[in-house]
Amino acid sequence: MQNKGSRPGLPGLRNFDFYYLILAFLCVAGCTSFEHLTTVRNEIPKAKECAKCHVDIYQEWAQSDHAKAYVNREFRQATDDYAFESCLSCHAPEPSATDQAPRLRASDREEGITCVCCHLEQGRLAGPMDPTGAVHPHPVGVRPAFYRSSKMCGGCHQGTLDEWDSAAGNKETCQQCHMEVVIRKVTQPTEGISHVLVAMEKTVVLRRHTFSILGDYIRDKILTVRGENRGAVLTLQIRNNLPHNLPTGEFGFRVIELAVTALDGQSRDKVLGRRELTPELATAIPARGTLTWDLEMPPDTTEVLVRVQRRSYEGTPVIALAYVELAL
């Protein structure tokens, strides 16, 4: 006996789903070819082409440092208006889904680290999961191990990857800390036809393409600050819980600022010490390492405030990493 809600030869597929599927195939068949998304000729496929379907991902990328990697003011100044060519390839790489150091592309450098830099591979748009829709208009490559590995980021962030490799124990990947988890569909509808296609797509667990230096979802995990009162001396211990140095990075300007203030019973404050940690001076706190700092305290100290923040180029926001009150 045939199931009344199914089509012959398509077990378990309801009439409603069947007609949606037929309509979707007709829509795709009538669409303009998507070959330009997977072909590099005199120019690369633009991010705005990907935005026609992957709306949310595009908007996240467009606000990220990756989108501005080649055109931001700090990079232009640091390279003397692009005179130092050895620095350029990671800021405008050729499309290459690989963990090897990239090559500088010849065109469209203002796109920075754009979609196809990480997702175009041998005529396919690759990613970590199987296609989630009933149809997909362009070839799809599936490489979960690669796209969920820190080595994917190591082609450009080689120094940080070396630090990550050296960190012991179980550790988060780059993606787990710098790409927040989100539950949604891979694509979003923008036109009448796309509503049909997106309606059949599964909702899945994805990661945002923000590539943020610090998200609220990891802020409390970065540092552990402890203090031991030894009479006239406070022994401060600041542990870096990250699987890379703090600060990290081989190029550019970044510094971790430490400030320790003592309060007495009258709420009067006195600065006990200030320090700056930089990669260039080899003062960064190693991955999973601890900085120990002895500070002289006034005898009437009742509380110590410890502030840790990250500062980068002038004009960029200062990022608060920790603000800890230690009662004595």
N, C-alpha and C positions, 0 to 999 in steps of 0.2 A: 504493500500500500504506500502510495506517495504522500509525503507531508504536504498538506494544502498550502502551507506558508513558504514553500521552497520552490525553486525552479528546477526542472529536470536537468540532471548532470551537474548541478551546483549544490551539493549537500549542505544543509544548514544555512543557506543564504536566503533570507526573506525577500519577498517581492519588492518591498520598499528599498532594501539595500541593493537589490539587483538593478533596479531602474536608476538608482543613484550612481551605481558603478558604470552603467552604460552611458549615462549622461556625462559623467566625469571623463570617460575615455573620449567621447565626442568633443568635449571642451578642449582637452589637451591636443587632440588631433587638429583642431581648428586654430590653435594658438600659433603665434609666431615661433619659429625655431629657437630653442634655447642653446644652440651650439655655441653662440658667442660667449656663453658663461664658462665654457670649458676649453676655450681656444685662445692661445696667446699668439698674436701676429705682430703688428706694429705697436700695439698697446695691450695692456692687461685688462681683463674684465673688471669693471668698476664696482665699488661697493654699493652704489645706488641701484645697480641692476639686481643685486642680491636682496636689496630692501623691498623690492616689489613683492616678495613672498615672505622673507624672514624679517618682518618689520621690527619686532622687539629686539632681536639680536643686533640689527643694524643700529637702532637708536642707542643701545648700550655702547656698542663699538664707537659710534660717532662722538660720544662724550669721553672716551677713554684716551689715555696717553698714547696708545698704539695709533689711533687715527691722526694724532698730531705729531707723530714721531719725527717726521722730516721737516716740518714747517714751524715747529715751535721756536720761540725767540731764543731760549737758552741753548738749544742745539745749534742754531745758526751762529750764535756768538762763540760757542765753544769750538766750532770747526772753522772759525774765521770765514764765515759765509760759504761753507762747503769746500774750503780749500784742502782740508785734511781728508783725502779720499778713503783712507783706511777705516775711517769711522762711519762711513755712509751706508755700508751694505746692510747693517742690522736695522737701519732706520727706513730703508726703502728696498727690501729684499726681493729677489726674483721669486715667483711662485715655486715652492718646493716643500712638500710635506716630508721633512727630514730633520734629523737631529744634528746635521752637519752645519758648519758655519755657512751662511748664505752668501750669494753673490749679489752685487749691486745691479739692479735692473736699469734698463736704458730709458724707460718711459714712465710717465705718470707717477713720478716720485712724490708728488704732493699727496698721494693717497696714503703714504706712510706704510705702516704694517696693516695692510688691508686684508679682506676676507680670503682672497685666493693665495696670499702668501703662505697661509697655513693649511688651506683646505683643497687646493687644486693639485691633483696628482695623476699624471698620465691620462689626461682627458676625462677625469672623474672628479667630482666634488666629494671629498672624503671627510669622514667624521668618526665618532666613537660608537655609533649605534646604527642598527638596521633602519631602513626607511620606515616612517611611522604612518604613512598615508597609503590609500588604496592604489594610487598612481604616483609616479614621480617623473617630472618632465626632463630631468637631466641624469646622466649616469652617476651612480653613487658608489663610493668606496667605503668599506667598513673596516676600521682598524682600532678597535677598542684599547688594546694594550699600548699602542703608540700615543693616542690622544689623551690617555689618562696617566701618562708617565711624565715625570719631571724632565726626562731627557728631551722631550719635545721642545722645552723652553731653553735647553742648554746650548743650542746652536748660537744664540746671541748672548744669553746670560751664562756664559761658560764658567766664570769665576764663582758665581753663586751656586751653580750646579756642583762644582768641585767641593764647596763647603757642605752642600747638602749630602753629597756622597760620603763625606768624612764623618758626618753626624751618626752617632750610634743609636741603636734601638729602633723601635717602630716610629715612623715619622710621616707627617702629612706631605703630600705632593704639592707642587706649585699650584695646581688647579684647585686643590682643596682649600687653600688659604686665600687665593687671589681671584677665584671665580665662585661667587656665592651660589648655593643651590637654589633652584627655582623649579616649580612644577607648572608646566604649561605645554602648549603645542609648539612644534618646531616652526610652523608658519602661522601667519595671521591673514585674514581676508582683507582685500583692499578694493576688489571689484566684484561684480555679480558672479562671474564664473568662479572666482577664488572662494566664494562662500560655499559653493558646492564641494570643492575639493577639501577645504579645511574641515567641513562638517564630518567627513569620514576619517579624519586624522586622529590618532590616539594622543591623549595627554600623557606626558612622560616626565621623568626627573631629568632636568638639564642643569647647566651651569651658566650663570650670567657672563656676558662678554665685556665686563667692566675692567678687569685686570687691575683692581684697586690695590694700592699699596697697603691700605688698612681698612678693613670693614668691621662694623660693629659686632659681627658674628665671631671674630677672632680677637677683638681688642683685649679682653680680659685674660687671654691665654698667653700673651706675649712675654710678660715679665713676672717674676716672683721677687718681691722686695722684703727683706728681713733685717732687723736691727738688734744688736746685743749691747746692753748697757753694761759697760765695764768701768763704772765710776766716772772718771773724768773723760773717758774715751767711749765713743760710739763706734762699734764695728758694724758697718753696713755691708750687706751682701745683696747684690742684684744679679739674679739668675736669668739668663737668656734662654727661654723655653723653645725658641725657634730652631729649626734644623738648618739654619745658615747664620752667618755672623750678623751682628747688629752694631752699626749699620753694615749693609752689604752693598756690593756693586764695585765694578772695576773703573768705571768712568763717571764723569759728572761730579757734582758737588752735593754731599750729604753729610750731616753731622748729627750725632746724638748728644743732647745737652742734658747734664745732670745738675740739679740744684737742690741743696739740702739746707733747711732752715730750722732753727730751734725756737720753741716758744716757752716762755716761763709762765708762772702762775698769774701774771698780770697781762697775759696775751701779748707781751712784747716779743718781737722777733729779732733773731740775729742769724745772718747767713753763716753757716758752718763751712760751706765749700761749694765750689762750682767746677765742673769738668766738662770737656768736650772730647768725644770719641769719634775718630775718623779712620777709614781704611788706609789712607795715605800715611798716617803716623803709626799704623799697626796697633792702634789702641781700641779697635772694635772688640766687643765681647764675642768670643768664639761661639760657634753653634753649640747649644746645650751647655755653655760654659758659665762661670760665675765671676763677677768682678767683686773683689773685697776691698773696702775703703775704710780706713780708720780716721775718725774725725774727733777733734777735741770739743768737748761740750762745756758750756757754762754750768756751774754747780746747781743753779736753780731751774734747769731745764725740766719741763714736764711732758713735752711732746715734741716730736720731730716730724717735719713735713718733707717728703721726698717727691720731687717732680722730675719726670723723664719725658723729653719730647724730641721729635725729629725735625730738623730744619734742613731745607734744601735751598734752591736758588732764590735770590731776592725776588719778592713778589709772589712766590708760591706759598700756600698755606703751611703754617707750622702744625704738625700732627702730634697731639698729646698721646703718649704711650702709657703713662702711669702717673697717678697722683695718690700717694700713700701717706696715711697718718699713722705714726708709730707712737703709742702711748708708753711712757717710761715709768 
